[in-house]
Amino acid sequence: MRVAIIGANGQLGSELPRALTQWDVHPLTRPACDLRDFASVRALLAGIRPTAVINTAAITRVDDCESDTQTAFDVNARAVLNLARVCADLDAALVYLSTDYVFDGEQRSPYSERDAPNPLSVYGVSKLAGEYFVRNVCARHLIIRTSGLYGAAGSRGKGGNFVETMLRLAAGNQAIRVVDDQVLAPTYARDVAHLIRVLLEREAGGIFHVTNTGACSWYEFAGKIFDLLGLEPDFDSTTTAAFGAAARRPAYSVLAHHGLERCGIDDLRPWSDALKAYLVETGRLQ
């Protein structure tokens, strides 16, 4: 299989070549592949003639999307429409990475792939628009919704990831306040990369929820980071209202894995085990 990876220097994009070693992989970083340059993307992919294109590129700074709506939609939606057209023309499968933020968080049980989205933020709306474009333009598509993603490469668009941010604040002896009223399933990018390989091998299509199992609040996630490393920073909980972020977040965005179950694919490991593996990989834990 010949696979093009767009956003290959990001958290997930950098993990995919390691998961797809048996295939002909073409990692594409932004300098080589700016999704907003439709003609360039078309020419580049036409030259590669991929069997599948995995798009991990996105504007993910959720609060910034509220003030820069145009950029959010240019990258997360309009560029995705153009990419879907190219993939349809090349008869390539398009793998699109989406988010738990397409849901409003009003539910108190895990969201299935069949639950109706209702995003609260510009970021969530732009990613959902990208989903609709992919579903309606490219017949061969795979939409992966995940949550709380972190990986060894960090998230370049965010200047790090949640784990790295917590460790940086702890090292700087800064007061750390983390919301305890947003519940999700933090997810290790390496595990998602593995599941994408499995889904592509099985020629699966449609929407799949792919997260590490279990659930926690952001506060509990941070607490587990500190506990595993034996750190005792100035650390306490706060509320979403008190934190005062620009974008609204779902209070509960745990994702059910019914799609994986229907395909007979095992769940990913628990989020706490994945976090420990990440800390080992980054050399912080033996």
Salt bridges, closest charged atoms under 4 A:
GLU15 OE1 - ARG18 NH1 3.64
GLU15 OE1 - ARG190 NE 3.07
ASP24 OD2 - ARG2 NE 3.20
ASP24 OD1 - HIS26 NE2 3.24
ASP34 OD2 - ARG30 NE 3.97
ASP34 OD1 - ARG36 NE 3.38
ASP63 OD1 - ARG249 NH1 2.58
ASP64 OD2 - ARG61 NE 2.66
ASP74 OD1 - ARG78 NH1 2.71
ASP89 OD2 - ARG42 NH1 3.07
ASP91 OD1 - ARG140 NH1 3.87
GLU131 OE1 - ARG145 NH2 2.85
GLU164 OE1 - ARG284 NH2 2.58
ASP191 OD2 - ARG269 NE 2.90
GLU201 OE2 - ARG197 NH1 2.91
ASP234 OD1 - ARG177 NH2 3.28
ASP267 OD1 - HIS257 ND1 2.81
GLU281 OE2 - ARG18 NH1 3.24
GLU281 OE2 - ARG190 NH2 2.65
